[in-house]
Amino acid sequence: MPPCRPAAVLAAEWAEYGGKGGLALKKWVVSLLCFAILVSLAPVPVSAASAADRDVSYEQTLAQDLKNLGLFRGVSDTDFDLDRAPSRAEALVMLIRMLGLEDDAMSGAWAHPFTDVDAWADRYVGYAYNRGLTNGVSGTSFGTGSASAAMYLTFVLRALGYSDVNGEDFTWDNPYGFAQVAGILPDRVDLGEFWRADVVLISYAALSAKLKNSDVTLGEKLIAAGSFTQVEFEAYYDPDALTARDVSGKDVLSSKEIYAMCSPAVFCIETFDVNGNPYGQGSGFFIDPSGVAVTNYHVVDNIISAYITLDDGSVYNVTGVILFDEEIDFAVIQVYGSGFDTLKVGNSALIEGGETVYAIGNPEGLTNTISQGLVSNPKREDFDGMMQISAPISPGSSGGALINEYGEVIGITTSGYYTGQNLNFAVPINDVISDKQYFSYADRYGVFSLPEFAAYRTYLDAMALPGFLDSNVEEAEYNDSQVYADNLENGDSAWGVIDGDDMDVFRVYCNMEGTIDIALLSPYSSNAYVEDLILLVAPEEASDDSDYIFAEYVETSGGRGVQELTYEIPRPGVYYIYVLSSEYYKYVDLHTDYVFYYTFTPVERIFVKQ
């Protein structure tokens, strides 16, 4: 655990830094275009297609083309049985065909240990088993269940030469993001209810995909292998078939339809800190009926408890955090309950500038608010790849859903500029969700309870502690009470000025047991009245003098004056750092600039997800 730097070290670091700065160094660069983190949501619920309403007529056309190329077969020449899940054996046969190895597979009798393989698939399974292309679900069973989207995408990626061994190129249980990059996962594919129609879409797209480290496509490889001829390929394959927008199979929805469809999956989230005080308000949306939901990371940072409220007024507790990324600013959370309305997740990689989008969330606490705008820029590299939008959002919108005109969530509304007009930003949904099997999130990754998540984040912050002057925060006047206190994070260097009877107050969240260390000094070469300042720390609920811990004034061997304070907190909680003038300031006109370095060292703990 990184210890607090002693006064002598801080003084030496300051001398090496050159004594630069005054109040010019800040954690955030404050300008007329101040980038603001917003706390709110905007969701988009759409249920997955069912056998009763999914139109597979377009896939029927593609299946006929694949049949003409010898890559796909149905129950008859015209019936391809597209409206059901593919079996494991059917997925394996497609892999062998995509590898151009069907003639090899059918040329011999191949032994295998499986007792549950149908006669029509026996040679395929035996061939694949002997070639190391597949294993069974056990020593004697190949498996008669359905093939998942992950399984088939893995097969096709292997046919392109990519490897999932030790995660070399992708992982077999989460190939989705890599499959999109490789060009084999059309937006029309339904990963939740995976059918033979989706096998057709992926297989068709794969023929235009390039082999690993090559400019040769899979289609060209199969032509070279003699699976079909160039003439046949040109006759039966249209490389633009899956990119045309008019075959997306989606209906453009009106703003009324989107609001009616999406609002039930949107919620307002109220959060509370370690002392049980209200901490903030934001937004979130469900992506799975089991309570798996998405919001911004900053909405759940530093909180100990939270509840969500749906548009019908029903309230549910947030039980924990499954996944998170502070830099991207997202969190996948678990809400207690089931049967929630959900949003259909779209593909943000397909979004283009100028498209119509909608934001639904809780700006300024106004629940279930919808706004409309455009994609101003689909990917701003100067803003960490975020999507710039003109749809109005405000504080309270953080964690909300950004929805396209098909009713799919394609981003998380996150932030914007205080100045300017509708210069807002959203995290692209592809940066957040690559694995569409949401129901298994909690089982696969585990869940941190909110108190344990807060403690874990405290520990991670301490392990990556910024050095003195690496993270600078300027006091925001008038921070003269707990109500108006400035928030500090672990490792912040806080800059301020004391005049007359001034008092500056800073708030810190200590979400687990540990020790506070503070060293305060002058930013200038002289001691500049540091000795005449008072530095102290107290818990939020301090009631008598014994609750206040005062710093001691020391001088280093180099003559620098430093106020030093070490405080082993009695319990996790909210604590306040006070910098104030002494009695001397009442009689002498003093002006004192200061900077102090705050660190919190938590106790060692083993963190285990539920």
C-alpha positions as a printed NumPy array, in Angstrom:
array([[  0.   ,   0.   ,   0.   ],
       [  1.521,   3.377,  -0.939],
       [  2.379,   5.356,   2.205],
       [  1.82 ,   9.088,   2.58 ],
       [  4.92 ,  11.062,   1.62 ],
       [  6.581,  12.694,   4.637],
       [  6.918,  16.451,   4.793],
       [ 10.577,  16.439,   3.797],
       [  9.788,  14.447,   0.644],
       [  6.925,  16.76 ,  -0.296],
       [  9.091,  19.81 ,   0.208],
       [ 11.802,  18.294,  -1.972],
       [  9.295,  17.407,  -4.689],
       [  7.962,  20.945,  -4.604],
       [ 11.478,  22.382,  -4.973],
       [ 12.14 ,  20.051,  -7.91 ],
       [  8.849,  21.108,  -9.478],
       [ 10.168,  24.667,  -9.407],
       [  7.571,  26.21 ,  -7.171],
       [  5.426,  26.843, -10.232],
       [  1.777,  27.337, -10.392],
       [ -0.006,  29.41 ,  -7.772],
       [ -3.588,  28.431,  -8.468],
       [ -3.054,  27.747, -12.16 ],
       [ -2.723,  23.983, -11.685],
       [ -6.087,  22.245, -11.495],
       [ -7.494,  18.783, -11.852],
       [ -9.946,  20.088, -14.441],
       [ -9.11 ,  22.877, -16.87 ],
       [-11.803,  25.483, -16.214],
       [-12.778,  27.491, -19.274],
       [-15.885,  28.952, -20.874],
       [-16.45 ,  25.52 , -22.374],
       [-16.63 ,  23.625, -19.098],
       [-17.179,  19.909, -19.65 ],
       [-19.868,  18.765, -17.215],
       [-20.605,  15.269, -15.971],
       [-24.363,  14.787, -15.988],
       [-26.226,  12.45 , -13.69 ],
       [-29.239,  10.902, -15.556],
       [-30.59 ,   8.256, -17.96 ],
       [-32.19 ,   7.628, -21.336],
       [-33.344,   4.014, -22.151],
       [-34.858,   2.146, -25.029],
       [-36.888,  -1.06 , -24.497],
       [-37.649,  -3.405, -27.36 ],
       [-38.366,  -7.084, -26.901],
       [-36.628,  -9.703, -29.014],
       [-38.404, -11.062, -32.051],
       [-40.481, -14.179, -31.574],
       [-41.453, -16.984, -33.904],
       [-44.785, -15.283, -34.45 ],
       [-43.495, -11.914, -35.681],
       [-40.043, -12.404, -37.186],
       [-39.942, -12.183, -40.967],
       [-37.25 , -14.455, -42.436],
       [-38.157, -13.997, -46.085],
       [-34.924, -12.145, -46.794],
       [-32.859, -14.883, -45.142],
       [-34.775, -17.358, -47.318],
       [-33.352, -15.624, -50.389],
       [-29.811, -15.703, -48.991],
       [-30.213, -19.355, -48.009],
       [-31.111, -20.225, -51.592],
       [-27.908, -18.531, -52.79 ],
       [-25.84 , -20.428, -50.218],
       [-27.51 , -23.676, -51.295],
       [-26.564, -22.97 , -54.909],
       [-22.963, -22.616, -53.725],
       [-23.175, -25.916, -51.838],
       [-22.892, -24.332, -48.405],
       [-26.4  , -24.712, -46.97 ],
       [-29.205, -27.251, -47.085],
       [-32.759, -27.397, -45.844],
       [-35.452, -30.016, -45.414],
       [-36.255, -29.67 , -49.131],
       [-35.081, -27.686, -52.148],
       [-37.165, -24.688, -51.089],
       [-37.774, -25.129, -47.36 ],
       [-34.723, -24.2  , -45.29 ],
       [-36.383, -24.472, -41.876],
       [-35.059, -21.059, -40.853],
       [-37.404, -20.327, -37.958],
       [-35.817, -22.607, -35.381],
       [-32.542, -22.876, -33.489],
       [-29.732, -24.807, -35.241],
       [-28.471, -27.986, -33.64 ],
       [-24.847, -28.473, -32.644],
       [-24.423, -30.972, -35.471],
       [-25.848, -28.52 , -38.037],
       [-23.444, -25.81 , -36.86 ],
       [-20.525, -28.224, -37.163],
       [-21.516, -29.209, -40.712],
       [-21.552, -25.537, -41.679],
       [-18.047, -25.148, -40.246],
       [-16.757, -28.022, -42.368],
       [-18.358, -26.55 , -45.475],
       [-16.968, -23.089, -44.728],
       [-13.522, -24.684, -44.437],
       [-13.963, -26.32 , -47.843],
       [-13.536, -29.743, -46.302],
       [-16.884, -31.41 , -46.998],
       [-15.485, -33.723, -49.686],
       [-12.754, -34.846, -47.283],
       [-15.307, -35.462, -44.551],
       [-17.519, -37.571, -46.806],
       [-14.659, -39.561, -48.311],
       [-14.105, -41.902, -45.399],
       [-15.499, -43.494, -42.256],
       [-14.356, -41.639, -39.182],
       [-14.468, -43.164, -35.71 ],
       [-15.649, -41.146, -32.729],
       [-16.757, -42.003, -29.165],
       [-20.173, -40.327, -29.277],
       [-23.382, -42.332, -28.988],
       [-25.888, -39.536, -29.686],
       [-24.992, -38.58 , -33.288],
       [-27.623, -39.069, -36.024],
       [-26.614, -41.116, -39.054],
       [-26.692, -38.124, -41.447],
       [-24.126, -36.264, -39.301],
       [-21.939, -39.24 , -38.362],
       [-19.146, -38.667, -40.9  ],
       [-19.074, -34.917, -40.278],
       [-18.769, -35.341, -36.52 ],
       [-16.208, -38.134, -36.858],
       [-14.119, -36.102, -39.31 ],
       [-14.221, -32.989, -37.124],
       [-13.365, -34.998, -34.023],
       [-10.355, -36.623, -35.669],
       [ -9.166, -33.281, -37.051],
       [ -9.432, -31.625, -33.649],
       [-12.165, -29.247, -34.814],
       [-14.63 , -30.146, -32.076],
       [-15.17 , -32.042, -28.848],
       [-18.328, -33.367, -27.28 ],
       [-20.126, -32.212, -24.187],
       [-18.774, -35.34 , -22.467],
       [-16.62 , -38.348, -23.255],
       [-19.496, -40.21 , -24.909],
       [-21.959, -37.446, -25.872],
       [-21.531, -34.952, -28.708],
       [-24.589, -33.019, -27.575],
       [-28.045, -32.814, -29.087],
       [-28.894, -29.33 , -27.874],
       [-29.049, -26.122, -29.858],
       [-26.015, -24.213, -31.066],
       [-25.706, -20.743, -29.558],
       [-24.68 , -17.592, -31.383],
       [-21.346, -17.707, -29.559],
       [-20.702, -21.273, -30.742],
       [-21.43 , -20.557, -34.393],
       [-19.481, -17.287, -34.462],
       [-16.558, -19.165, -32.927],
       [-16.769, -21.777, -35.695],
       [-16.779, -19.13 , -38.436],
       [-13.908, -17.169, -36.879],
       [-11.897, -20.393, -36.78 ],
       [-12.718, -20.929, -40.462],
       [-11.169, -17.5  , -41.095],
       [ -8.005, -18.594, -39.33 ],
       [ -8.536, -16.86 , -35.999],
       [ -7.825, -18.676, -32.759],
       [ -9.524, -18.738, -29.373],
       [ -6.756, -20.833, -27.773],
       [ -5.695, -18.97 , -24.628],
       [ -7.622, -15.97 , -25.944],
       [ -5.147, -15.389, -28.786],
       [ -7.631, -13.49 , -30.984],
       [-10.937, -13.841, -29.144],
       [-12.639, -15.96 , -26.476],
       [-15.158, -18.679, -27.324],
       [-17.701, -17.412, -24.782],
       [-17.53 , -13.793, -25.951],
       [-16.729, -13.575, -29.669],
       [-19.237, -10.81 , -30.442],
       [-17.061,  -7.717, -30.513],
       [-14.32 ,  -9.451, -32.482],
       [-16.883, -10.91 , -34.891],
       [-18.179,  -7.409, -35.628],
       [-14.661,  -6.18 , -36.371],
       [-14.038,  -9.205, -38.588],
       [-17.199,  -8.363, -40.552],
       [-19.188, -11.538, -39.92 ],
       [-21.891, -10.23 , -37.567],
       [-24.595,  -8.333, -39.499],
       [-26.78 ,  -6.038, -37.441],
       [-29.844,  -8.086, -38.418],
       [-28.602, -11.159, -36.498],
       [-30.612, -11.889, -33.351],
       [-28.104, -13.091, -30.751],
       [-30.729, -13.615, -28.081],
       [-33.027, -15.942, -30.062],
       [-30.53 , -17.524, -32.436],
       [-32.121, -19.287, -35.438],
       [-30.988, -21.032, -38.587],
       [-31.909, -17.722, -40.271],
       [-29.07 , -16.133, -38.281],
       [-26.701, -18.916, -39.383],
       [-27.515, -17.898, -42.957],
       [-26.767, -14.226, -42.263],
       [-23.418, -14.929, -40.575],
       [-22.371, -17.448, -43.235],
       [-23.293, -15.071, -46.053],
       [-21.345, -12.212, -44.451],
       [-18.318, -14.464, -43.875],
       [-17.802, -15.02 , -47.615],
       [-16.659, -11.386, -47.935],
       [-14.544, -11.463, -44.763],
       [-10.772, -11.646, -45.087],
       [ -8.714, -14.474, -43.658],
       [ -6.443, -13.692, -40.739],
       [ -3.381, -11.652, -41.798],
       [ -4.415, -11.864, -45.444],
       [ -6.173,  -9.938, -48.205],
       [ -7.807, -13.17 , -49.38 ],
       [-11.498, -13.531, -48.547],
       [-13.157, -16.733, -47.416],
       [-15.067, -16.822, -50.715],
       [-11.801, -16.694, -52.664],
       [-10.357, -19.437, -50.472],
       [-13.342, -21.692, -51.215],
       [-13.028, -21.001, -54.949],
       [ -9.362, -22.024, -54.788],
       [-10.338, -25.161, -52.868],
       [-12.86 , -26.102, -55.588],
       [-15.954, -25.748, -53.42 ],
       [-17.521, -23.686, -56.228],
       [-16.328, -21.746, -59.256],
       [-15.755, -18.036, -59.741],
       [-18.664, -17.955, -62.189],
       [-20.974, -19.616, -59.662],
       [-19.823, -17.249, -56.94 ],
       [-20.533, -14.156, -59.021],
       [-23.913, -15.547, -60.045],
       [-25.148, -16.382, -56.556],
       [-23.375, -13.955, -54.238],
       [-24.054, -10.226, -53.831],
       [-21.333,  -8.589, -51.691],
       [-23.618,  -5.607, -51.037],
       [-26.636,  -7.622, -49.937],
       [-26.068,  -7.169, -46.215],
       [-25.048,  -3.516, -46.306],
       [-28.14 ,  -2.138, -48.007],
       [-30.251,  -0.226, -45.499],
       [-33.519,  -1.263, -47.124],
       [-32.947,  -4.897, -46.129],
       [-32.249,  -4.155, -42.474],
       [-35.571,  -5.673, -41.578],
       [-36.298,  -2.78 , -39.217],
       [-39.13 ,  -0.303, -39.146],
       [-38.436,   3.386, -38.581],
       [-40.483,   4.392, -35.553],
       [-42.092,   7.706, -34.69 ],
       [-41.097,   9.589, -31.553],
       [-44.439,   8.601, -29.99 ],
       [-43.793,   4.914, -30.715],
       [-40.28 ,   5.097, -29.304],
       [-41.447,   6.811, -26.119],
       [-44.277,   4.332, -25.58 ],
       [-42.005,   1.371, -26.255],
       [-38.955,   2.512, -24.309],
       [-40.186,   4.306, -21.197],
       [-41.022,   1.144, -19.214],
       [-37.365,   0.07 , -19.329],
       [-36.056,   3.429, -18.097],
       [-35.565,   4.131, -14.422],
       [-34.44 ,   6.872, -12.079],
       [-31.704,   5.844,  -9.638],
       [-31.315,   7.487,  -6.218],
       [-27.992,   6.897,  -4.44 ],
       [-26.727,   7.27 ,  -0.853],
       [-23.261,   7.6  ,   0.652],
       [-21.529,   5.738,   3.486],
       [-23.306,   7.892,   6.095],
       [-26.714,   7.284,   4.512],
       [-26.957,  10.788,   3.052],
       [-28.438,  11.344,  -0.424],
       [-25.498,  11.264,  -2.816],
       [-26.945,  11.792,  -6.257],
       [-29.6  ,  11.029,  -8.821],
       [-29.17 ,   9.507, -12.246],
       [-30.685,   7.198, -14.801],
       [-30.355,   3.638, -16.012],
       [-32.022,   1.072, -18.244],
       [-32.587,  -2.671, -18.231],
       [-30.979,  -4.963, -20.793],
       [-32.279,  -8.226, -19.336],
       [-35.533,  -9.091, -17.503],
       [-33.497, -10.612, -14.644],
       [-32.529,  -7.128, -13.43 ],
       [-29.28 ,  -6.62 , -15.337],
       [-29.097,  -2.899, -16.1  ],
       [-26.691,  -0.263, -17.386],
       [-25.783,   3.184, -16.06 ],
       [-22.7  ,   5.415, -15.857],
       [-19.842,   4.534, -13.55 ],
       [-19.916,   7.973, -11.957],
       [-23.543,   7.39 , -10.939],
       [-22.553,   4.491,  -8.647],
       [-19.093,   5.668,  -7.567],
       [-18.763,   6.208,  -3.796],
       [-22.259,   4.943,  -2.993],
       [-23.27 ,   2.402,  -0.353],
       [-26.942,   1.946,  -1.234],
       [-29.348,   2.814,  -4.047],
       [-32.838,   2.191,  -5.308],
       [-34.479,   2.632,  -8.675],
       [-37.952,   3.937,  -9.541],
       [-39.754,   2.882, -12.72 ],
       [-42.156,   5.028, -14.702],
       [-45.113,   3.33 , -12.997],
       [-43.793,   4.348,  -9.576],
       [-42.591,   0.917,  -8.465],
       [-39.354,   0.879,  -6.463],
       [-36.582,  -1.751,  -6.408],
       [-33.245,  -1.969,  -4.603],
       [-29.918,  -2.062,  -6.417],
       [-28.098,  -5.098,  -5.051],
       [-24.679,  -4.626,  -6.585],
       [-22.26 ,  -4.   ,  -9.437],
       [-21.341,  -6.707, -11.961],
       [-18.973,  -4.924, -14.348],
       [-17.563,  -1.406, -14.497],
       [-15.036,   0.768, -16.275],
       [-14.162,   4.135, -14.774],
       [-12.385,   5.421, -17.885],
       [-15.191,   4.545, -20.308],
       [-17.672,   5.54 , -17.579],
       [-20.102,   2.645, -17.501],
       [-21.379,   0.187, -14.933],
       [-23.475,  -2.948, -15.335],
       [-25.558,  -3.271, -12.186],
       [-27.936,  -5.823, -10.674],
       [-31.393,  -4.748,  -9.535],
       [-33.386,  -6.994,  -7.214],
       [-36.392,  -8.425,  -9.018],
       [-37.321,  -9.984, -12.343],
       [-39.661,  -9.583, -15.278],
       [-38.452,  -6.084, -16.127],
       [-39.044,  -4.468, -19.506],
       [-35.816,  -4.267, -21.456],
       [-34.204,  -2.346, -24.286],
       [-32.969,  -3.977, -27.452],
       [-29.27 ,  -3.276, -27.836],
       [-28.23 ,  -1.888, -31.218],
       [-24.87 ,  -1.626, -32.96 ],
       [-23.193,   1.747, -32.408],
       [-20.508,   0.891, -34.972],
       [-23.113,   1.36 , -37.712],
       [-24.163,   4.84 , -36.597],
       [-23.467,   7.674, -39.024],
       [-23.42 ,  11.431, -38.576],
       [-26.788,  13.069, -39.152],
       [-28.921,  10.158, -37.94 ],
       [-31.913,  10.93 , -35.749],
       [-31.548,   9.898, -32.11 ],
       [-33.633,  10.167, -28.947],
       [-32.568,  10.484, -25.317],
       [-34.799,   9.264, -22.499],
       [-33.86 ,   9.906, -18.904],
       [-34.401,  12.021, -15.817],
       [-32.836,  15.462, -16.429],
       [-32.968,  17.621, -13.288],
       [-35.154,  14.902, -11.762],
       [-37.889,  15.237, -14.404],
       [-38.585,  11.545, -14.845],
       [-39.093,   9.863, -18.205],
       [-38.183,  12.862, -20.308],
       [-37.61 ,  12.307, -24.031],
       [-35.639,  14.641, -26.289],
       [-34.747,  14.429, -29.962],
       [-31.601,  15.363, -31.871],
       [-28.974,  14.247, -34.34 ],
       [-25.711,  12.377, -34.203],
       [-23.362,  15.358, -34.505],
       [-20.274,  13.149, -34.721],
       [-20.409,   9.333, -34.416],
       [-16.967,   8.986, -32.823],
       [-14.935,  11.887, -31.446],
       [-11.391,  10.642, -30.976],
       [-10.577,  13.862, -29.093],
       [-13.183,  12.788, -26.499],
       [-12.107,   9.172, -25.975],
       [-14.223,   7.949, -28.879],
       [-17.503,   9.231, -27.451],
       [-20.472,   9.993, -29.677],
       [-21.406,  13.675, -29.959],
       [-25.144,  14.336, -30.082],
       [-27.472,  17.322, -30.247],
       [-30.292,  15.675, -28.272],
       [-30.698,  17.864, -25.149],
       [-29.625,  16.319, -21.832],
       [-29.014,  17.832, -18.396],
       [-27.707,  16.823, -14.951],
       [-29.741,  13.759, -14.05 ],
       [-29.493,  12.31 , -17.56 ],
       [-26.3  ,  10.366, -16.822],
       [-26.761,   6.67 , -17.422],
       [-29.701,   7.273, -19.745],
       [-30.178,   5.583, -23.079],
       [-29.512,   7.076, -26.464],
       [-31.924,   5.471, -28.928],
       [-31.88 ,   5.238, -32.707],
       [-34.922,   5.532, -34.942],
       [-35.463,   1.752, -34.78 ],
       [-35.934,   1.827, -31.002],
       [-32.502,   0.36 , -30.201],
       [-30.19 ,   1.713, -27.539],
       [-26.921,   2.723, -29.19 ],
       [-25.345,   4.806, -26.41 ],
       [-25.402,   5.946, -22.788],
       [-26.01 ,   9.665, -22.305],
       [-23.137,  10.846, -20.182],
       [-22.016,  14.468, -20.339],
       [-22.1  ,  17.807, -22.085],
       [-20.881,  21.395, -22.1  ],
       [-22.392,  23.943, -19.758],
       [-21.89 ,  26.567, -22.429],
       [-22.749,  26.226, -26.088],
       [-25.979,  24.718, -27.312],
       [-26.693,  20.979, -27.209],
       [-23.044,  19.927, -27.286],
       [-23.615,  16.607, -25.555],
       [-21.944,  13.21 , -25.479],
       [-22.806,   9.533, -25.102],
       [-20.745,   6.405, -24.558],
       [-21.179,   4.115, -27.625],
       [-23.013,   0.987, -26.53 ],
       [-20.457,  -1.252, -28.256],
       [-17.84 ,   0.019, -25.796],
       [-20.045,  -1.235, -22.974],
       [-21.741,  -4.426, -24.118],
       [-20.045,  -6.949, -26.367],
       [-21.57 , -10.063, -24.822],
       [-25.316, -10.217, -25.497],
       [-25.926, -13.131, -23.118],
       [-26.963, -10.745, -20.335],
       [-28.738, -13.332, -18.225],
       [-25.409, -15.013, -17.459],
       [-23.578, -11.826, -16.428],
       [-24.024, -12.314, -12.698],
       [-23.229, -16.045, -12.819],
       [-20.145, -15.487, -14.974],
       [-18.661, -12.411, -13.34 ],
       [-20.185, -12.367,  -9.87 ],
       [-21.685,  -9.36 ,  -8.136],
       [-20.095,  -6.906,  -5.732],
       [-22.592,  -5.668,  -3.164],
       [-22.631,  -1.874,  -3.159],
       [-20.707,  -1.543,   0.151],
       [-18.128,  -4.059,  -1.046],
       [-17.872,  -2.312,  -4.414],
       [-17.232,   1.015,  -2.678],
       [-14.531,  -0.599,  -0.555],
       [-12.994,  -2.292,  -3.59 ],
       [-12.875,   0.993,  -5.506],
       [-11.246,   2.631,  -2.462],
       [ -8.592,  -0.066,  -2.529],
       [ -7.971,   0.29 ,  -6.289],
       [ -7.642,   4.068,  -5.953],
       [ -5.045,   3.637,  -3.22 ],
       [ -3.07 ,   1.172,  -5.334],
       [ -2.895,   3.742,  -8.155],
       [ -2.351,   6.774,  -5.941],
       [ -1.367,   9.981,  -7.796],
       [  1.81 ,  11.631,  -6.581],
       [  2.075,  15.095,  -5.05 ],
       [  0.891,  17.658,  -7.66 ],
       [ -0.108,  14.907, -10.124],
       [ -3.84 ,  15.52 ,  -9.536],
       [ -4.593,  19.157,  -8.731],
       [ -7.906,  20.589,  -7.535],
       [ -8.536,  24.298,  -6.975],
       [-10.954,  25.226,  -4.213],
       [-14.333,  26.402,  -5.47 ],
       [-15.488,  29.377,  -3.428],
       [-17.434,  29.643,  -1.261],
       [-16.474,  26.34 ,   0.269],
       [-16.878,  27.575,   3.83 ],
       [-19.163,  24.867,   5.263],
       [-20.023,  21.196,   4.942],
       [-22.92 ,  22.103,   2.645],
       [-20.612,  23.788,   0.121],
       [-17.55 ,  21.611,   0.664],
       [-15.384,  20.635,  -2.31 ],
       [-15.111,  16.888,  -2.965],
       [-11.624,  15.374,  -3.024],
       [-10.415,  12.033,  -4.315],
       [ -7.548,   9.995,  -2.991],
       [ -4.238,  11.538,  -4.045],
       [ -5.606,  14.994,  -4.845],
       [ -3.477,  18.084,  -4.241],
       [ -5.873,  20.838,  -3.138],
       [ -5.028,  24.51 ,  -3.756],
       [ -6.551,  27.373,  -1.806],
       [ -6.197,  30.808,  -0.234],
       [ -6.959,  31.95 ,   3.315],
       [ -7.736,  35.633,   4.022],
       [ -8.989,  37.14 ,   7.25 ],
       [-11.549,  34.852,   8.902],
       [-11.736,  32.502,   5.908],
       [-12.39 ,  28.773,   6.227],
       [-12.091,  26.239,   3.394],
       [-13.849,  22.891,   3.706],
       [-13.184,  19.718,   1.695],
       [-15.182,  16.477,   1.743],
       [-13.669,  12.979,   1.452],
       [-15.376,   9.574,   1.36 ],
       [-13.621,   6.844,   3.336],
       [-15.621,   3.757,   2.422],
       [-13.558,   1.302,   4.448],
       [-11.212,   1.289,   7.425],
       [ -7.906,   3.084,   6.968],
       [ -5.734,   6.118,   7.663],
       [ -5.955,   9.717,   6.437],
       [ -2.664,  11.541,   5.855],
       [ -2.392,  15.23 ,   4.947],
       [  0.605,  17.505,   4.466],
       [  0.011,  21.233,   3.877],
       [  2.649,  23.735,   2.771],
       [  3.052,  27.009,   0.951],
       [  3.324,  26.945,  -2.857],
       [  5.989,  29.64 ,  -2.62 ],
       [  9.594,  29.52 ,  -1.505],
       [  8.884,  31.209,   1.827],
       [  6.756,  29.617,   4.514],
       [  4.17 ,  32.385,   3.897],
       [  2.342,  32.076,   7.228],
       [  1.813,  28.294,   6.997],
       [  2.537,  28.197,  10.726],
       [ -0.456,  30.479,  11.32 ],
       [ -2.976,  28.252,   9.563],
       [ -5.075,  25.6  ,  11.283],
       [ -5.514,  22.233,   9.562],
       [ -7.899,  19.657,  10.998],
       [-10.048,  16.657,  10.091],
       [-13.349,  15.576,  11.635],
       [-16.152,  13.137,  10.87 ],
       [-19.341,  14.536,   9.406],
       [-21.223,  14.002,  12.646],
       [-18.55 ,  15.575,  14.911],
       [-20.168,  16.674,  18.173],
       [-17.348,  17.727,  20.522],
       [-13.694,  18.78 ,  20.506],
       [-12.467,  15.191,  20.829],
       [-13.807,  14.472,  17.332],
       [-11.447,  17.021,  15.748],
       [ -7.908,  15.919,  14.843],
       [ -5.459,  18.815,  14.461],
       [ -2.278,  18.925,  12.413],
       [  1.142,  19.678,  13.864],
       [  3.464,  22.305,  12.412],
       [  6.978,  21.041,  11.625],
       [  9.958,  22.413,   9.778],
       [ 12.083,  20.279,   7.495],
       [ 15.869,  20.315,   7.478],
       [ 15.607,  22.683,   4.513],
       [ 13.552,  25.157,   6.531],
       [ 10.189,  24.505,   4.863],
       [  7.193,  24.76 ,   7.137],
       [  4.628,  21.965,   6.855],
       [  1.355,  21.193,   8.629],
       [  1.245,  17.405,   9.091],
       [ -1.768,  15.29 ,  10.065],
       [ -2.278,  11.538,  10.419],
       [ -5.673,  10.195,  11.429],
       [ -6.717,   6.566,  11.769],
       [-10.437,   6.881,  11.155],
       [-12.647,   5.228,  13.791],
       [-15.106,   3.902,  11.196],
       [-15.916,   4.135,   7.472],
       [-17.738,   7.37 ,   6.769],
       [-17.733,  10.884,   5.341],
       [-14.954,  13.104,   6.688],
       [-14.196,  16.802,   6.304],
       [-10.856,  18.569,   5.996],
       [-10.818,  22.144,   7.306],
       [ -8.228,  24.818,   6.555],
       [ -8.852,  27.999,   8.547],
       [ -7.2  ,  31.086,   9.922],
       [ -5.879,  31.357,  13.461],
       [ -6.511,  34.16 ,  15.963],
       [ -3.49 ,  35.966,  14.524],
       [ -5.459,  36.751,  11.347],
       [ -7.835,  38.938,  13.317],
       [ -5.061,  41.389,  14.156],
       [ -2.799,  41.22 ,  11.098],
       [ -3.815,  41.54 ,   7.44 ],
       [ -2.604,  38.163,   6.149],
       [ -3.041,  36.453,   2.791],
       [ -1.892,  32.84 ,   2.685],
       [ -1.767,  30.573,  -0.358],
       [ -1.524,  26.888,   0.434],
       [ -1.518,  23.444,  -1.178],
       [ -2.119,  20.202,   0.668],
       [ -1.722,  16.599,  -0.412],
       [ -4.478,  14.24 ,   0.752],
       [ -4.08 ,  10.463,   0.824],
       [ -6.138,   7.658,   2.293],
       [ -4.507,   4.286,   2.961],
       [ -7.115,   1.52 ,   3.461],
       [ -6.451,  -1.574,   5.488],
       [ -5.566,  -4.731,   3.6  ],
       [ -8.567,  -6.82 ,   2.61 ],
       [ -9.396,  -9.725,   0.309],
       [-12.298,  -8.826,  -1.973],
       [-14.599, -11.614,  -3.126],
       [-17.608, -11.252,  -5.413],
       [-20.822, -12.961,  -4.428]])
